[in-house]
Amino acid sequence: MQNELAQQTPIPAQGSELPPGFFELVDDLKAIVTQASVRAQLKVNTEMIKMYWEIGRTILDRTEREKWGAKVLERVAMELRTAFPNQRSFGTRNLKYMQQMARTWPEQIGQQAVAQLPWGHITLLMGRCKTRPELDFYAQRAVQQGWSRVMLDHWIDAQLHLTQGAALNNFDATVPEDSDVVNEVVKDPYRVDFTRLSGKVAERDLEDALVQHLVRFLTELGVGFAFVGRQYPIKVGDEEFRIDLLFYHCKLHRYVVIELKTDKARPAHLGQLGFYVTVVDDLVRDEERDDPTLGILIAKSRDKGTIEYALRSNNAPLAVSTYAALPPHVRELMPSAEDLSRIADDVLDGDGAAG
């Protein structure tokens, strides 16, 4: 019977023509294996973090009940290292972190976002964040956006929890179904100290500096932004207009128009920005693929009351943020622009004059 089946279903010899869809099948199988491997690694990591939490909880409960001192913890570390010589995480310092984790998250850790992070991320969080809301904020963002430890450290240093979603905007009225998600991609202020600009600067100088340090500026904008061009030309009727900076947000599938003002934000600026957003929607956006365009005005300062009225009078989804540059006395202590932007310059040189 087996011989009959083998004759009915011949296997293609190596080098012979493969059936249609063969490589698509192989790609699907590879994806299944990769996804299963990732899930397995995440599960192993989560189980390890749960074990650390249980160790910390147990030690914490016993030391608080028995009033044991630090010397006992050192002996515990020695006993664990002796019992489990292949486990390098049972040093006194790590045991203290495990106690801190159990104290910070008294509920079962397995249900928290932090349980999905590597141990190095967690120790960094506990060492740098002061409150539980801060810890949870950065843990959730690190899990959602796949931050490395270096990137996590960068965003903590930039105080992202204070700036993200802080821009004045009209998203509730203009994109109500996506307002929460869209609000996550705008910040106030944007830190542009890497430009080394200070005092009164021209808008073109700010634009030049941001493009020169494009890699740094993309990092400041956040995950998902892709650079489309500067002074991006749009033609309406017989006139040509130029957008300061045009980006595309790959996760939101929206174009993002950024206008720069080195003075106070004014209603007229929002009128101009709304005009650009509308034109990009009509002339650049792919209606089948892209959601409505967003506009972000980044100014030196703003008056909350005035801007809130101006936002209410505009039908385009807009946000108004400020930027924080270096004070003059700090600027003199910074390394040169060439030192800070070598990578960005290489990227721009490779791309040529974008836009």
Buried (B, 14 or more C-beta within 10 A) or exposed (E): EEEEEEEEEEEEEEEEEEEEEEEEEEEEEEEEEEEEEEEEEEEEBBEBBBBBBBBBBEBBEEBEEEEBEEEBBEEBBEEBBEEEEEEEBBBBEBBBBBBBBBEBBEEEBEEBBBBBBBBEBBBBBBEBBEEEEBBBBBBBBBBEBEBEBEBBBBBBEBEBBEBBBBBBBBBEEBBEEBBEEBBBBBBBBBBBBBBBBBEEBEBEEBBBBBBBBBBBBBBBBBBBBEBBBBBBEBEEEEEEBEBBBBBBBEEBEBBBBBBBBBEBBBBEBBEBBBBBBBBBBEEBBEEEEBBBBBBBBBBBEBEEEBBBEBBEEBEBBBBBBBBEBBEEEEBEEEEEBEEBBEEBBEBBEEEEEBB
